[in-house]
Amino acid sequence: MEASKHQVEQERIRSVYQRWTAGAAKTQYAWHRPEILQQLAARSRTLAPLLAGALGTDLSSARILDVGCGTGAFLRQLIAWGADPAKLTGTEFLQDRLDHARRHTAAGVEWHLGGLDCAAPGSLDLATAETVFSSILDPQLRRGLAADMWRAVKPGGWCMVFDFRYNNPRNPNVRKVTHHELRDYWPAQQTHYRTLLLAPPIARRLAGAPYLATELLAAMLPPLRSHFLLMARKPG
């Protein structure tokens, strides 16, 4: 019964993302749009010091797995920051996204179609999931993914989540992820939690404004930040 439930949810997510990548949303999130460039810069500014504090400034020895890696953008960022491609793994449920990731990423990364069964228990320094938990609507399956990530990282290793703080009333296919929820999943020795990014509807309206305007708005009004970044350290 549980396996069937899991399969149904996977198929739902697969169908949602296939429609998304074929629709207008693909244009809405195009790499060259001003608000997307600002979001990428803000995420890098937030993540870089957290990652350096957790794993050190030399990422070349870190074993990292990105759950739901999509087209591999985050793994390419890690490589640019010094990670060894041979120590990186990306998992994904959509074959075409995985194929894109393989074509556009340095050789050596391990690509896996499916879940975290490719990672041995206690083998990772870092397991990451970017806008993955919010795509899973079933609470038990969310908990299962969290347990798999926690099991895969070694004692003293880290789990990282980047995701939505709020529900989107126009999109029933995603559900917010709360700080309390993640604390319940992971009995962490240490956590770092940061909110970031001006809510996309506001960011899109201000796309033509100077960058400083949106930066100040996000800095001065934390409730308008739509996303968060959390890092949780496994005891050990």
N, C-alpha and C positions, 0 to 999 in steps of 0.2 A: 504493500500500500504506500509506504513512504517513498520507495523508489519511483513508483508511478507518479506520485505527487511532485517529486523532484523533477521528473522528466517533463511533466506538463508545464511547470514554471519555467524550465529552461526553454521550451518551445515558445512560450509566450514572450520571453525576453528576446529570443532570436528573431521572432516575427516583428516585434516593436522596433528593434534596431535596423532590421532590413528596410522597413518602411521609412524610418528616420533618415537613413543614409540616401534613400532614393528620392526624398521629398525636399520641400523648401527649407527645412531646418539645416540641410547641408550648406546652403548658401548663407543662411543666417549666422552660422558659426565658421565661416570661411576664414582662413588664417590671416588674410590681409585687412580685415575689418578693424577699425581703430579700437573699438571696445574689446575685441578679442586679443589684440596685441597688449592692451593694458592689463587684461586679466592674466595673460601668460607672464607678464613682467611682475605683477603683484604676487602671483603664486611662487615664482622663483625667489623673490625677495623674502618671502615668508619661509619657504622650505629650506633654502640653502643653509641658514644658520642652525636650524633644527637638525638637519642631516649631518652637518659638520660636528655639532655637539654630540650627536648620538653615535656616529660611526667614525668620526675623525675626518680630517681634511683630505686624507688619502683614501680614496674609495677603491683602489685597485685590487684589494684583497677581499672586499665585501661580496658575499653571496646574496643576491637579491632576486626576488620573484615578484613580478607584477601581475596581479590577478585581473582578468578582464583587460588585457593590455591594449585592446583595440588595434590601431595601426602602428603601435610601437613608439609613440611620441615620447612618453615618459622614459622609456629605456634609452632612447637616443639622447635625451637630456642627461641621463646618468653617465652615459659614455662620454659626452662632451665634458662632464665634470670629473672624468678620470676613471670611471668604473671599467673593469675588464669585461669585454663582451662575453668571454668564455665563462664568466661567473654569473651571468644574467639569464633569467628565464622569463618568458612571457606566456601566459595562458589566455585562451580566448575561445568562445563558443562559435564564432562566425568565421568560416574558412576563408572568405574573401578578405576580411580584415587581417587575418593572420598572414595570408599570402602577401598583402600589401606591406605589412610589417617586415616580413622576411626580405622583400625586394629592396626596401629603403633603409635597412639597418645594417650596421657593420657585421661582417661574418663572425660566427662564433657563438652568437646568442642562441639559446635553446628555445624552440617554439613548440608549444603543446596545445593541441586542440582538445579542450575539455577542462576539467577542474584541477584541484591541487594534488591529485594522486601521483603526479610526477615528482613531488618533493618528499624526500625522506624525512621522518620526524627529527627535529632538532638540527636540521642541516643549514638553515638560513640565518643570515645576520639581519635581514629585513624582508618582510612581506608587505606589499603595498596593494591598496585597492582604491582606485580613483573613480568616483561616481558609479560604483558597483553595488554597494549595499542599498542605495536608494532605488535601484532598478529591481530589487528583490522585494516583492510585496508580502510574501509569507514569512511571518516572524520566526517560525521554526527553521526555515531554510537559511534565513539570515544568521541565526545562531549557529547553524551547522557550518556555514562558511567561516564565521569568526573562529569556531573551534578548530577548523582545519588550518587556518592561518597561524593560530597560537601554537598548535602542535608542530607546525613546520619550522618555526623559529627556534633557535637554540637558547638555552638559559643565558640571559643577558642580552638577547637579541630583541628586535623591535618589530611591532606592527604599525603600519601607517595607513590612515584613511583620509581621503579628501572627498568631501561630499556636501550635500545640501542641508542647510539648517531649517528650511521652511518647505512646506508643501506648495506645490504649484496647482492652483485650482483649475487651470486649463489643461493639465496633463495628469490624468488618472493612472498613468503607467509608472509613476515614480512616487515614492513616499520618503519624507524627510528622515534623517538619521539624527538621533539625539546624543548628547554627551553622556547622559545617564545610561542610555542603552549600551553604549560601548564600554562604559565602566563595568556594567553588569557582565558583559561578554568576557572581558579580560581583567583578571585580578592583577593589575600591573604593579610593579615595584616603583615605577616612575612614569608620569604622563606629562605631555605638553599639548596644550589646546589653544589654537589661534583661530579667530574669525577673520575673514577676508573677502574681498570682491564686492563691489557695489552690485546690488541686485540687477540682473540682466535687463529687465524692462526699463529701469532708470538709466542704466549704462547705455542702452541703445538710444534713448532719447537725447543723451548728452554726448553722443558719439562725435559731433562736430565741435564740441567745446574744447577749450585747452585742457590738456591732461591734468593740470594742477587743480582744476575745478572738481573733477571727479575724485581725485586723490584726497582733497580736503573734505569732501562730502563723506567719503568712506571713513576717513580718520575721525571726523567729529561726531558722526552718527553711527555708532556700532550696530544698532538694530537694522540698519540698511544693508549690512553685510550679509550676503545670501549663502556663503559657503564657510566651511571650517576645515582646518587641518589638524589632525590628532596623531600623536605618536605615543605608543604605549610600550614600556619595556618589560619583558618577561623576567621574573625573578631568577636570580642565579649568579 
